[in-house]
Amino acid sequence: MLFSFTLLPGCYVVTSAFSFNNLYNSRKPVSEALHDPELSQVTRSRLKQLDSILKFARANGLQTAGAYKYYVDLQADKHVTYTVQAVEALRFKAKTWWFPVVGKVPYLGFFEKAQRDAKALELRKQNFDINKGEAYAFSSLGWFDDPVYSYMLSTSLSSLANVVFHELVHRTLWVEDEVLFNEQLATYIADVLTIQYLQSLSLKNDLDRYFQKKSDRELFSKWLTALKRELEKLYANKRKEDSDTLLTMKKSIFHKYLGSLKPRFALIDYVANNAEEDESSEGGWNNATIMASNLYSPQESLFAEPFVCVGGDVTAFMKALKKALSVQEDPQQALKGLCKLGTQKPSAAELGKEDEE
């Protein structure tokens, strides 16, 4: 996930910058944090494994310089950022905000939950569907030495590796005004690298569990696509039906997909996990929840063929994609163009020297 507060108007700049500064100044080197006697066994273990994850990322062409050298201890119940997204109630059109470098983004991030909730209430009063989320990591796209936060270390090794790989993809390549593409690219590459990383350590149990989660995520993605498609058909009738009728029909569709059409997950119920806690949503779901979930929904079919076309190697793929984007602004078209390059991997000279710590 990306978070930025640069050049936003008014108090948002002041409070975000102040909160970020407090967090950033509380950081300590990972090597120093490991000597803290109050560090939990799980946190200590994950911090020790972080170096291995970063080395694996660097060996696969991701930019790691300056990343995750520091540790920030958050309060037990605190996430790194709290997000809010707003989408029209009868159309999949998100409200966006503009930031330098990154361009338009369909969400705002806050370091304090109360500030996020106040913004969500303001947007809800404007008749937007709202989704409130939390993040336990974000990328500054290399503008800062992103620290590792304690919340990142409270999960499994595979989850830690996945989120680190995901954020490092953002650090390596970011396409302005293309948040959906950026998030789906990071999701795909992080998935590939997490599997390879677990295989490299011969962690069969972790790998089996990861594949179960991957299967559940793919099942969720199909459910989400079908739900969004049916709602889009409904919203296309906007001129034929009045708003109240459309809202009633919208509610009926959600009821169906949260009932008889809800998938049976093997390990993780992603439908429940992604539901909006607000009571104004139908079963915890609305247009904003759909678009928020879609940002991180796996899109293997979009990336798999181009990935294979350049040799099935993350370093080669990221280099080829970056080069393609330098001549083709549309990331979808840039992806399609990769297969014209053939399956020959670039030479070591073409790949360039890997970044150093």
C-alpha angles and dihedrals in degrees: 000000000000123000125184135164099178116138097352113148130257128339093353090073094047098046094041093048091046093050093045091049091052091050094045094048091052092062123114131190113274089236089057094045090056089064093057106115091206093059111117119243092245094049092047091050093049092047089054090050092049093080090056091050092050092049090052091049092049092049088055096053102262119141108249102158109131094000124129098352090126135057128217120195111214127193112275094252097038129101123203094247139001117217137201129194127188126201131175112263096232101030137045093242115128126207108243137200126206127230131178115262095005098054122202119005128184097222145046124226128211132186091215124058093215091057091050092049092050091053090047090053091050091051093045089056086059087060097253123145105244135211120190117195143169130224129201094193140026138178126236088195089242097307090115136024094259110220127214111250124218091240089062089058097053093078136072123291091253091052092049092048091048096051092045092050090046095053092043090056087059088050090051100044132010125170113208116241091008105100095150092052092045093051094045091048091051091047092052097046092043089052092051093047095044091056092046091047094052090046091052089056093044091234097160097171092048090047093050091051091047091053089051090053090046090053091050091049091052090049089050091049092055091048091049093049092050092047093049092047093053092048091049089056089051093049090050086069091061092119093050099049134045119246096253091054092048092049090052091050090046090054090050092053092051090048090054095048093046090048125033095004097048111118124243105237123206098212116354128034099219092177091061093039093055097043118122112244092218115110092219090072122088104253088336093305133109139142092285092051090052094050092044091052092045091060091070100028111126113254101185093157090060096054107023099080096045089045091055092043092063094046106280091270124128095215093050092043095051092046092048093047093049090050092048091051090055089067101025117049095191105084093204091056091043089056092050090050093059093078089060087066092066128227097289111119117232116257122257089256091053093049091055131213116316117245116261130222 
